[in-house]
């Protein structure tokens, strides 16, 4: 029996990186077991591309950490090169939307400290003289990008890890996994391993190891081909002339990448119709094998690459690599705790395992060591998919993600595959009334309502055709009354004799009294905001908590852990209860016609009552995310259609309408309300995030309290009035003060009630006398800090 603090399953770049970083963090008794040899699976045949280009700061940090590790740290620690070539990289395009995307990523990178250069066609020719410019309008250049030898990098990490005491077992496949007490028993040919914590870093085998662990791992192996040419005369001539290595080049519209490989080239195409492989289980004998070449599938992409870089056609094909890489439903890796399984972690599912592996190991090692991730984890958190992510879904999304590997990432992007999994009882009614649906944690929810059948909107970085319909929805709420299907909320019942004591230690705010509603934020051990709950106290022994749809698994895990020391039961009732929002100054008039409850002074703002509406039992919460008079009506899903129909009928004399998520976002910005997952993340504490009004620490203890108070508080959240323009802010725009970047926009949009754009931003420096601006797609827009919300700052509407 081998005893281990942690057992890592999988010896690719991800798993070995974790072993390396845990060892460097001081962990002892770390064991890594590998089915074959290190790098077998997908690491060994990777093209080794490394980039800083990303649409999300956390993903960028994973990639940047990998580059620094391979380029600088490991060679210094081992005395040997990892084969890193700092060639630089560029992306070129003939698509104006793509240029908007490039400008957006460049703005984010200016904030994170990895500056990228927007390219003109002339500059493209300077950097990559073998490229034809026909039709190109520009591009983006990543000067610190490069490529690495995957095997050298992985083995270098293994060498250092072993030097620090990590045990690596090769040719040792996992045969069985079972829970025993507070730990794990794992059977292998080389013996039984007892581990307190278990990490699935199995990559290509991640789904199967997940099944053995009792964890759903929504990843699928997909075959990716690239070809390696013989000598290319133009490349050989550059080498002979002493010229630097060509930068890597990607043409996302034609869906290929190209990099220099000695005196030849590597060309990697991504076809639109991906070929999944071994969806239900990888053959036991599979290791460092490849599939036969299938260039007919990608011939058209190869021809497009040859048209853009004719030199590609001057070198014969020396090798074709056709092997599996794993894709998750959103093409981001799965990193973090396994939902509902204590002591289990995921570090798998990366289609960019080498590119992200060095950073992914650092990220999870920090999380395991400190109890909180080093950065916002939402883009990679392994719990962002629930049990609804079934086989059909993961296959459909893997095919889509592969085909859109170079797709434009729009700010309000809604992709079509894998939809319709979780439907609220009002779904058909919403569609019949013109709802244009979006996806939220598997749910279908209305984003906005169109009066034109078949209108699904147009994706763009500029204002789209839903701008005016959303304005009408806002006007309907503001001037009258409107309904919304809010059933996608995550919902939890907490019951038991110690409900009050549990709530008192739940988070940063004091709990509400019976019959009242409060906003409570739970914290990470590092003092960051982990979860946001609307807490409705129904009785001494009963509280009802709601939170964001995407937080369902994260919040259930959090509540389960926090409730362990109390005589309470936590039940996930997300699919048992639905929610209708009834909002606007005439909402009381509509509701009054359907209930005998006192809706005046007997039902004040931020209170909850169990009442009867249209003969149906309802948990009525007088709370509004929109800043208007209104109620959330929570009822059993079987009652929801009848409740909606009755409300709609009663509202006809008042001109009742509907509103969706986009209108709600516009209105909550006008109130300065922070949004979980955007303005509220684990990176910043409640005090840094503008939640001082919801933070009560005097005489109270709750997880993360002391660390929160000890943080310097250099960061602070502000609401900004943005100068008019044709592009409304959304997220990840740098905030400038004079010629210094001092912050980043966390969310934004147009405030239809106040008539101008708004943004919430985090600033890392105190304000001085210099003017502020935000950079939206390369254009500076004047920004003014608002000291109070621009809409109804005294909450007169809410208290009406």
C-alpha positions in Angstrom: 0.0 0.0 0.0 1.4 3.4 -1.1 0.2 6.3 1.0 -0.1 9.7 -0.8 -1.4 13.1 0.1 -2.5 13.4 -3.5 -2.6 11.0 -6.4 -2.5 12.5 -9.9 -3.8 10.3 -12.7 -2.2 11.2 -16.0 1.3 12.0 -17.2 0.7 14.6 -19.9 1.6 18.3 -19.7 -1.3 19.1 -17.4 -0.8 16.3 -14.8 3.0 16.7 -14.7 2.7 20.4 -14.4 0.5 19.9 -11.3 3.0 17.5 -9.8 5.7 20.1 -10.4 3.8 23.0 -8.9 2.6 21.0 -5.9 6.1 20.0 -5.1 7.3 23.6 -5.4 4.5 24.6 -3.0 5.9 22.2 -0.4 3.5 19.2 -0.8 4.9 15.9 0.3 3.8 12.4 -0.7 2.7 13.4 -4.2 2.3 10.4 -6.5 1.6 10.6 -10.3 0.6 7.4 -12.1 0.6 7.2 -15.9 -1.0 4.5 -18.0 1.9 4.4 -20.5 4.8 6.8 -20.5 4.9 10.5 -19.9 3.4 12.6 -22.7 1.5 9.6 -24.2 -2.0 10.5 -25.3 -2.1 13.9 -26.9 0.9 15.8 -25.4 3.6 14.0 -27.4 2.1 14.8 -30.9 1.1 18.4 -30.1 2.5 21.1 -32.4 3.7 22.9 -29.3 2.2 26.3 -30.1 2.2 28.8 -27.2 0.3 32.1 -27.2 -0.8 35.0 -25.1 -3.9 35.6 -27.2 -7.1 35.0 -25.2 -10.5 36.6 -24.6 -10.4 36.0 -20.9 -7.8 37.2 -18.4 -7.6 33.8 -16.6 -7.1 31.8 -19.8 -4.5 34.4 -20.8 -2.7 33.9 -17.5 -2.6 30.1 -17.9 -1.0 30.6 -21.3 1.4 33.3 -20.2 2.5 31.3 -17.2 3.2 28.3 -19.6 5.4 30.5 -21.8 7.4 31.9 -18.9 7.8 28.4 -17.4 9.0 26.7 -20.6 11.1 29.7 -21.8 12.8 30.8 -18.6 12.1 28.9 -15.4 12.6 25.3 -16.4 15.8 25.9 -18.4 17.3 27.7 -15.4 16.2 24.9 -13.0 17.4 22.0 -15.2 20.2 23.5 -17.1 18.5 22.2 -20.3 16.4 23.9 -23.0 12.8 23.0 -23.4 13.1 23.8 -27.1 11.2 27.1 -26.8 11.4 29.3 -29.9 10.3 32.9 -29.4 9.1 33.3 -32.9 6.2 35.7 -32.3 2.8 35.0 -33.8 0.2 36.8 -35.9 -3.4 36.4 -36.9 -4.6 37.9 -40.1 -8.1 38.6 -41.4 -10.3 40.0 -44.2 -13.3 40.2 -41.8 -14.1 43.6 -40.2 -15.8 41.8 -37.2 -12.5 40.0 -36.7 -10.7 43.3 -36.5 -13.1 44.4 -33.8 -12.3 41.2 -31.9 -8.6 41.8 -32.3 -9.0 45.3 -30.9 -10.9 43.9 -28.0 -8.3 41.3 -27.1 -5.6 44.0 -27.5 -7.4 46.2 -25.0 -7.6 43.3 -22.5 -3.9 42.5 -23.0 -2.9 46.1 -22.5 -4.5 45.8 -19.0 -3.0 42.4 -18.2 0.5 43.4 -19.2 0.9 41.4 -22.4 0.7 44.0 -25.0 -0.3 43.0 -28.5 0.0 45.0 -31.7 -2.8 45.7 -34.2 -1.4 45.2 -37.7 -1.9 46.9 -41.0 -1.4 44.9 -44.2 1.9 46.7 -44.6 3.1 45.6 -41.2 1.9 42.0 -42.0 4.2 42.0 -45.0 7.1 43.3 -42.9 6.7 40.6 -40.3 5.9 37.6 -42.6 7.2 38.4 -46.1 6.0 35.0 -47.5 2.4 36.0 -47.0 0.2 37.3 -49.8 -1.9 40.3 -48.8 -4.8 39.8 -51.1 -8.0 40.9 -49.3 -6.4 41.3 -45.9 -7.5 44.3 -43.9 -5.3 43.8 -40.9 -4.3 41.5 -38.1 -2.8 41.3 -34.6 0.7 40.4 -33.5 1.8 38.6 -30.4 5.5 39.3 -30.0 6.2 37.0 -27.1 4.5 33.9 -28.5 6.4 30.9 -29.7 6.5 27.1 -29.8 8.0 24.5 -27.5 9.0 20.9 -27.7 6.2 19.2 -25.7 8.2 16.2 -24.6 11.2 18.3 -23.5 8.9 20.6 -21.5 7.0 17.8 -19.8 10.1 15.8 -18.9 11.7 18.9 -17.5 8.8 19.4 -15.2 8.9 15.8 -14.2 12.6 16.0 -13.5 12.2 18.9 -11.1 9.1 17.3 -9.5 11.0 14.1 -8.8 13.9 16.1 -7.4 11.4 17.5 -4.9 10.1 14.1 -3.8 7.3 13.4 -6.3 6.9 9.7 -7.2 6.1 9.1 -10.8 4.8 5.6 -11.8 5.0 4.8 -15.5 3.3 1.9 -17.3 0.9 1.8 -14.5 -2.8 2.1 -15.6 -5.5 2.7 -13.1 -7.7 -0.5 -12.7 -10.3 0.7 -10.2 -11.1 3.6 -8.0 -13.2 3.7 -4.9 -14.0 6.0 -2.0 -13.0 4.8 1.5 -13.6 7.0 4.5 -12.2 10.5 3.7 -9.9 9.3 1.0 -9.5 7.1 -2.1 -8.3 3.6 -2.9 -6.8 3.2 -6.3 -5.8 -0.2 -7.7 -2.9 -0.3 -10.2 -0.7 -3.2 -11.5 2.1 -1.8 -9.4 0.1 -1.8 -6.2 -2.7 -0.2 -4.3 -2.5 3.6 -3.7 -4.3 5.2 -0.8 -4.7 8.9 -1.4 -6.4 11.7 0.6 -7.0 13.7 -2.6 -7.4 12.5 -6.2 -6.8 14.5 -9.4 -8.1 13.4 -12.8 -5.5 14.7 -15.3 -6.1 11.9 -17.7 -6.7 14.0 -20.8 -7.8 11.6 -23.6 -8.9 9.2 -20.9 -10.4 11.9 -18.7 -14.0 10.8 -19.3 -13.3 7.2 -18.4 -11.4 8.1 -15.2 -14.3 10.4 -14.4 -16.7 7.5 -14.6 -14.5 5.5 -12.3 -14.5 8.4 -9.8 -18.3 8.9 -10.1 -17.8 12.3 -11.8 -19.3 13.5 -15.0 -16.4 14.8 -17.2 -17.9 16.3 -20.4 -14.9 16.0 -22.7 -14.6 14.2 -26.1 -11.5 13.2 -28.0 -11.5 14.8 -31.5 -9.0 14.0 -34.2 -6.8 16.8 -35.3 -4.4 16.6 -38.2 -1.4 18.7 -39.1 1.2 18.2 -41.8 5.0 18.7 -41.7 6.7 19.6 -44.9 10.1 18.8 -46.3 12.5 21.6 -46.9 10.8 24.7 -48.2 13.3 26.7 -50.4 12.0 30.1 -49.2 12.5 29.1 -45.5 15.9 27.5 -46.2 17.0 30.7 -48.0 16.0 32.8 -44.9 18.0 30.6 -42.7 21.0 30.8 -44.9 20.7 34.6 -44.9 20.7 34.7 -41.1 17.1 36.0 -40.9 15.0 35.4 -37.8 12.5 32.6 -37.6 9.2 33.4 -39.3 6.4 34.2 -36.9 3.6 31.7 -36.6 0.6 32.8 -38.6 -3.1 32.0 -38.3 -5.9 32.8 -40.7 -9.0 32.3 -38.6 -11.3 32.9 -41.5 -9.7 30.0 -43.5 -9.2 28.0 -40.3 -5.5 27.1 -40.3 -2.2 27.8 -38.5 1.3 27.7 -39.9 4.7 27.8 -38.2 8.3 27.2 -39.2 9.8 23.8 -38.3 13.5 23.9 -39.0 13.8 24.6 -42.8 10.2 23.4 -43.4 6.7 24.3 -42.2 3.9 22.8 -40.1 0.4 23.5 -41.3 -2.5 22.7 -39.0 -6.1 22.9 -40.4 -9.3 22.9 -38.4 -12.2 21.5 -40.5 -15.7 22.6 -39.8 -17.0 19.0 -39.5 -14.9 17.5 -36.7 -14.3 13.8 -36.4 -14.9 12.6 -32.8 -13.1 9.5 -31.7 -13.7 6.8 -29.0 -16.5 8.9 -27.3 -17.4 6.1 -24.9 -14.0 4.8 -24.1 -10.5 4.8 -25.6 -9.1 1.4 -26.7 -7.1 -0.1 -23.8 -4.0 -0.6 -26.0 -3.9 3.0 -27.2 -0.9 5.0 -26.2 1.5 6.9 -28.4 -0.3 5.9 -31.6 -1.7 8.0 -34.5 -4.6 7.6 -36.9 -3.9 7.1 -40.6 -3.7 10.4 -42.5 -7.1 11.7 -43.9 -6.0 14.7 -45.9 -9.1 14.6 -48.1 -11.1 16.0 -45.1 -8.9 19.1 -45.0 -7.8 19.5 -48.6 -9.7 22.7 -49.1 -8.1 24.3 -46.1 -4.6 23.3 -47.3 -5.4 24.9 -50.6 -6.5 28.1 -48.9 -3.3 28.2 -46.8 -1.2 27.7 -50.0 -3.0 30.6 -51.6 -2.2 32.8 -48.6 1.4 31.5 -48.2 2.4 30.0 -51.5 5.7 28.7 -50.1 3.7 26.0 -48.4 3.2 24.3 -51.8 7.0 24.3 -52.4 7.8 21.7 -49.8 6.6 18.1 -50.1 4.6 16.5 -47.3 7.1 14.7 -45.0 4.7 13.7 -42.2 1.1 13.8 -41.4 0.1 13.7 -37.7 -3.5 12.7 -37.0 -4.2 12.2 -33.3 -6.8 12.8 -30.7 -7.1 16.0 -28.6 -9.9 16.6 -26.1 -12.6 19.2 -26.3 -15.0 20.3 -23.6 -18.3 22.0 -24.6 -16.8 25.4 -24.5 -13.2 24.5 -25.5 -11.8 25.6 -22.1 -10.2 23.1 -19.7 -11.9 21.6 -16.7 -10.0 22.8 -13.6 -11.1 22.7 -10.0 -13.1 20.6 -7.5 -15.3 17.8 -8.8 -18.9 18.6 -8.0 -20.4 16.7 -5.1 -17.3 14.5 -4.5 -15.0 15.6 -1.7 -11.3 15.3 -2.2 -11.7 15.0 -6.0 -10.3 17.4 -8.5 -10.3 17.8 -12.3 -7.4 19.0 -14.5 -8.4 17.8 -17.9 -10.3 18.5 -21.1 -7.8 21.0 -22.6 -7.6 21.1 -26.3 -4.5 23.3 -25.8 -2.8 21.0 -23.2 0.7 22.1 -23.9 -0.2 25.8 -24.4 -2.2 25.9 -21.2 -0.6 23.0 -19.2 2.2 24.9 -17.5 -0.3 27.5 -16.2 -3.1 25.0 -15.5 -0.9 23.1 -13.1 0.0 26.3 -11.3 -3.6 27.3 -11.1 -4.9 24.1 -9.6 -1.8 23.7 -7.2 -2.6 27.2 -5.8 -6.3 26.3 -5.4 -5.5 23.0 -3.6 -2.9 24.7 -1.4 -4.8 27.8 -0.4 -8.4 26.7 -0.8 -9.1 29.4 -3.4 -8.0 29.9 -7.0 -5.4 32.5 -7.8 -7.7 34.3 -10.2 -11.4 34.2 -11.3 -12.0 30.5 -12.0 -15.4 30.7 -13.7 -14.1 30.2 -17.3 -12.4 27.0 -16.3 -14.2 25.8 -13.1 -15.0 22.1 -13.6 -18.5 22.7 -12.2 -19.7 25.0 -14.9 -21.5 22.0 -16.5 -24.1 19.9 -14.6 -25.5 16.4 -15.1 -27.5 17.8 -18.0 -24.2 17.8 -20.0 -24.9 14.3 -21.4 -23.3 12.3 -24.2 -25.3 14.0 -27.0 -24.5 17.4 -25.6 -20.8 16.9 -25.2 -20.4 15.4 -28.6 -22.4 18.1 -30.3 -20.5 20.9 -28.5 -17.1 19.3 -29.1 -17.8 19.2 -32.9 -19.0 22.8 -32.8 -16.0 24.0 -30.8 -13.6 22.3 -33.1 -15.3 23.7 -36.1 -15.3 27.2 -34.5 -11.8 26.9 -33.1 -11.2 30.1 -35.0 -14.7 31.5 -34.7 -15.3 35.1 -33.9 -16.1 35.5 -30.2 -18.8 38.1 -30.0 -19.7 39.8 -26.7 -23.2 38.3 -26.6 -22.3 35.1 -28.5 -25.0 32.3 -28.5 -23.9 29.1 -30.3 -26.6 26.8 -31.6 -25.3 23.2 -30.8 -26.4 21.4 -27.7 -29.5 23.6 -27.1 -32.9 22.8 -25.6 -31.6 20.6 -22.8 -33.4 22.4 -19.9 -36.7 24.0 -20.6 -38.8 25.9 -18.1 -42.5 25.3 -18.0 -43.0 28.6 -19.8 -40.6 27.9 -22.7 -43.3 27.4 -25.3 -45.1 30.5 -24.2 -42.0 32.6 -24.4 -41.3 31.3 -27.9 -44.8 32.1 -29.0 -44.4 35.6 -27.8 -41.2 36.2 -29.8 -38.5 35.3 -27.4 -35.0 35.1 -28.8 -33.4 32.6 -26.5 -30.0 32.3 -24.9 -28.4 29.5 -23.0 -27.6 29.7 -19.2 -26.2 26.6 -17.6 -28.1 24.3 -20.0 -31.4 26.3 -19.5 -33.1 28.2 -22.3 -34.0 31.7 -21.2 -35.3 34.8 -23.1 -32.6 37.3 -24.0 -35.0 39.7 -25.7 -38.3 39.7 -27.6 -38.7 40.3 -31.3 -41.9 41.3 -33.1 -40.7 39.7 -36.3 -41.1 35.9 -36.6 -37.8 34.0 -37.1 -35.7 36.9 -36.0 -32.7 35.6 -34.0 -30.7 38.7 -33.9 -27.3 39.6 -35.4 -24.1 39.1 -33.6 -21.7 42.0 -33.7 -19.3 44.1 -31.6 -21.4 47.1 -32.6 -25.1 47.8 -31.7 -27.3 45.1 -33.2 -30.9 44.8 -34.2 -32.0 44.0 -30.6 -31.1 47.5 -29.4 -34.5 49.0 -30.1 -36.6 45.9 -28.9 -34.7 46.0 -25.6 -35.4 49.7 -25.3 -39.1 48.9 -25.7 -38.9 46.2 -23.0 -37.3 48.7 -20.6 -39.9 51.3 -21.4 -42.7 48.7 -20.7 -41.2 47.9 -17.3 -40.6 51.6 -16.5 -44.0 53.0 -17.5 -46.3 50.0 -16.8 -45.7 46.4 -16.0 -43.9 43.4 -17.6 -43.4 39.7 -17.0 -40.2 37.7 -17.2 -39.5 34.0 -16.9 -36.8 33.9 -14.2 -37.0 30.1 -13.6 -33.3 29.6 -14.5 -32.3 30.8 -11.0 -30.5 28.3 -8.9 -32.7 27.6 -5.8 -32.1 25.9 -2.5 -34.2 25.2 0.6 -32.4 25.2 3.9 -34.4 23.6 6.7 -33.8 22.4 10.2 -33.6 23.6 13.8 -30.3 25.3 13.3 -31.2 27.3 10.2 -30.7 30.6 12.0 -27.3 29.7 13.3 -26.2 28.4 9.9 -27.3 31.7 8.2 -25.5 33.8 10.7 -22.2 32.2 9.7 -23.0 31.9 6.0 -21.4 35.0 4.6 -20.5 38.7 4.8 -23.9 40.0 5.6 -26.2 39.4 8.6 -29.1 37.1 7.8 -32.6 38.6 7.4 -35.3 38.3 10.0 -38.2 36.0 9.5 -40.3 37.4 6.7 -37.5 39.5 5.3 -35.0 39.2 2.4 -31.3 39.8 2.4 -28.3 39.6 0.1 -25.5 37.4 1.5 -22.1 36.7 -0.1 -20.1 33.7 0.8 -16.3 34.1 0.6 -13.3 32.0 -0.3 -10.6 31.4 2.3 -8.7 34.3 0.6 -11.6 36.7 1.2 -12.9 36.8 -2.4 -16.6 36.6 -3.4 -17.5 33.0 -4.1 -21.3 33.0 -4.1 -24.1 35.5 -4.0 -27.4 34.4 -2.4 -30.7 36.2 -2.1 -31.8 34.8 1.2 -35.6 34.8 2.0 -36.4 33.8 5.6 -39.6 31.9 5.5 -39.7 30.6 9.0 -37.5 29.9 12.1 -36.5 26.6 10.5 -36.7 27.4 6.8 -34.7 29.7 4.5 -35.0 29.9 0.7 -31.8 30.8 -1.2 -31.6 31.8 -4.9 -28.5 32.5 -6.9 -27.2 32.7 -10.5 -28.1 29.9 -12.9 -24.4 29.3 -13.7 -23.6 28.9 -10.0 -25.8 25.9 -9.4 -23.1 23.2 -8.8 -20.7 25.7 -7.2 -23.3 27.0 -4.8 -24.6 23.5 -3.9 -21.0 22.5 -3.0 -20.5 25.6 -1.0 -23.7 25.2 1.0 -23.1 21.6 1.6 -19.6 22.3 3.1 -20.8 25.2 5.2 -23.9 23.3 6.5 -21.8 20.3 7.6 -21.5 21.6 11.2 -25.2 22.4 11.7 -28.4 20.5 12.1 -29.8 21.6 8.8 -30.6 20.0 5.4 -29.7 21.7 2.1 -31.9 20.7 -0.8 -31.4 21.8 -4.4 -34.9 22.7 -5.6 -33.9 24.4 -8.9 -36.0 22.1 -11.0 -38.9 21.9 -8.6 -39.7 25.6 -8.5 -40.1 28.1 -11.3 -40.1 31.9 -11.1 -42.1 34.7 -12.7 -40.9 38.3 -12.5 -43.7 40.8 -12.3 -42.1 44.2 -12.5 -43.1 47.9 -13.0 -45.1 50.6 -11.3 -48.4 48.9 -12.2 -47.3 45.5 -10.9 -49.2 45.9 -7.6 -52.4 46.7 -9.6 -52.0 43.4 -11.5 -51.2 41.3 -8.5 -54.0 42.9 -6.4 -56.6 41.6 -8.8 -55.4 38.0 -8.1 -54.8 37.7 -4.4 -56.3 38.7 -1.0 -52.9 39.4 0.4 -52.1 42.9 1.6 -49.8 44.3 -1.0 -49.4 47.7 0.5 -47.8 48.5 3.9 -48.3 44.8 4.9 -45.9 43.8 2.2 -42.9 46.1 2.2 -39.8 46.1 0.0 -37.4 43.3 0.8 -40.0 41.1 2.4 -41.3 37.6 1.6 -44.7 36.0 2.1 -46.3 32.7 1.2 -49.5 33.8 -0.5 -52.2 32.5 -2.9 -52.2 34.0 -6.4 -55.0 33.0 -8.8 -55.7 30.1 -6.4 -52.2 28.9 -6.5 -49.6 28.8 -3.6 -46.7 31.2 -4.3 -43.6 32.3 -2.5 -43.8 36.0 -3.2 -40.6 38.0 -2.8 -40.8 41.7 -3.1 -37.4 42.2 -4.6 -36.3 43.7 -7.9 -33.0 43.5 -9.8 -34.4 46.3 -12.1 -34.9 49.1 -9.6 -38.7 49.1 -10.1 -41.6 48.1 -7.9 -42.1 44.4 -8.4 -42.3 40.8 -7.2 -40.6 37.5 -7.9 -43.3 34.9 -7.7 -41.9 31.4 -7.0 -44.1 28.4 -7.5 -44.1 24.7 -8.2 -43.2 24.1 -11.9 -46.6 22.4 -12.4 -48.4 25.6 -11.4 -46.3 28.0 -13.5 -48.2 27.9 -16.8 -51.5 28.6 -15.1 -49.9 31.3 -13.0 -48.4 33.0 -16.0 -51.6 32.9 -18.0 -53.6 34.4 -15.1 -51.0 37.2 -14.7 -51.0 38.0 -18.4 -54.8 38.1 -18.4 -55.0 40.4 -15.4 -52.3 42.6 -16.8 -54.0 43.2 -20.2 -55.8 46.4 -19.0 -52.5 47.7 -17.9 -50.7 47.0 -21.2 -48.6 44.2 -19.7 -45.5 43.2 -21.7 -42.4 41.0 -21.4 -38.7 41.6 -20.8 -35.6 39.5 -21.2 -32.1 39.2 -19.8 -30.7 42.0 -21.9 -33.3 44.5 -20.6 -32.6 43.3 -17.1 -28.9 43.9 -17.6 -29.5 47.5 -18.8 -31.7 48.3 -15.8 -29.5 46.7 -13.2 -26.5 48.8 -14.5 -28.5 52.0 -14.0 -28.8 51.0 -10.3 -25.2 50.1 -10.0 -26.0 46.5 -9.1 -23.1 44.2 -9.3 -23.4 41.0 -11.2 -22.0 37.6 -10.0 -19.5 36.1 -12.3 -18.7 39.5 -13.9 -18.4 42.3 -11.3 -18.3 39.8 -8.4 -15.6 37.1 -8.5 -13.2 35.3 -6.3 -10.4 37.7 -7.1 -11.9 40.7 -5.2 -13.3 40.9 -1.8 -16.9 42.3 -1.1 -15.3 45.6 0.1 -13.2 45.9 -3.1 -16.3 45.1 -5.2 -18.5 47.8 -3.9 -20.5 45.7 -1.5 -19.7 47.6 1.8 -23.4 48.0 2.4 -23.8 44.2 2.4 -20.8 43.5 4.6 -21.3 43.3 8.4 -18.3 42.1 10.4 -18.9 43.5 13.9 -19.2 40.7 16.4 -19.5 38.1 13.7 -17.4 35.3 12.3 -17.8 33.7 8.9 -15.3 32.0 6.5 -12.9 34.4 4.9 -13.8 37.3 7.2 -10.4 38.0 8.7 -8.5 37.7 5.4 -11.0 40.0 3.8 -10.4 42.6 6.4 -6.6 42.2 6.2 -6.5 42.8 2.4 -5.1 46.2 1.4 -8.2 47.2 -0.5 -6.1 48.9 -3.2 -8.8 47.8 -5.7 -12.2 49.5 -5.8 -15.3 49.2 -7.9 -16.8 52.2 -9.6 -19.8 52.9 -11.8 -18.9 55.0 -14.9 -21.0 57.2 -17.3 -19.5 56.6 -20.7 -19.4 59.1 -23.6 -21.8 58.3 -26.4 -20.7 56.1 -29.3 -22.0 53.4 -31.7 -20.5 50.6 -29.7 -21.7 50.0 -26.1 -19.2 48.8 -23.5 -19.5 45.2 -22.5 -16.5 43.8 -20.6 -12.6 43.7 -20.5 -12.1 47.2 -21.7 -9.1 49.0 -20.2 -9.7 52.1 -18.1 -7.2 54.9 -18.7 -6.3 57.8 -16.5 -4.3 60.1 -18.6 -1.8 57.8 -20.3 -1.9 55.1 -17.6 -4.1 52.0 -17.5 -5.6 51.8 -14.0 -8.4 49.4 -14.3 -10.7 47.1 -16.3 -14.4 47.2 -17.2 -16.2 44.2 -15.6 -19.6 44.7 -17.3 -21.3 47.4 -19.3 -24.2 48.3 -21.6 -26.6 51.0 -22.5 -28.9 52.5 -19.9 -32.2 53.0 -21.7 -33.9 54.9 -18.9 -31.0 57.3 -18.4 -30.1 57.6 -22.1 -26.4 56.8 -22.0 -23.9 54.0 -21.8 -22.7 52.7 -18.4 -20.0 50.5 -17.1 -18.8 48.9 -13.9 -15.1 48.8 -13.5 -12.4 47.7 -11.1 -9.7 50.3 -10.5 -6.3 49.2 -9.1 -5.1 52.8 -8.4 -6.6 55.7 -6.5 -8.2 58.3 -8.7 -6.3 61.5 -9.3 -7.3 64.7 -11.0 -6.6 63.4 -14.5 -9.6 62.5 -16.8 -10.7 59.0 -17.2 -11.5 57.1 -20.4 -12.2 53.6 -21.4 -10.9 52.0 -24.6 -13.6 50.3 -26.5 -12.3 48.4 -29.6 -9.4 50.7 -29.9 -11.3 54.0 -29.4 -11.0 56.1 -26.2 -14.3 57.2 -24.8 -14.5 59.7 -21.9 -15.7 58.2 -18.6 -17.0 59.9 -15.5 -17.2 58.2 -12.1 -20.8 58.4 -10.7 -21.0 58.8 -6.9 -24.6 57.5 -7.0 -26.8 55.4 -9.3 -28.2 57.5 -12.2 -31.6 55.9 -11.9 -33.7 56.5 -8.8 -30.8 56.8 -6.3 -33.2 57.2 -3.4 -35.0 53.9 -4.2 -38.3 55.6 -4.4 -39.6 53.2 -7.0 -38.6 50.2 -5.1 -40.3 51.4 -1.9 -43.5 52.5 -3.6 
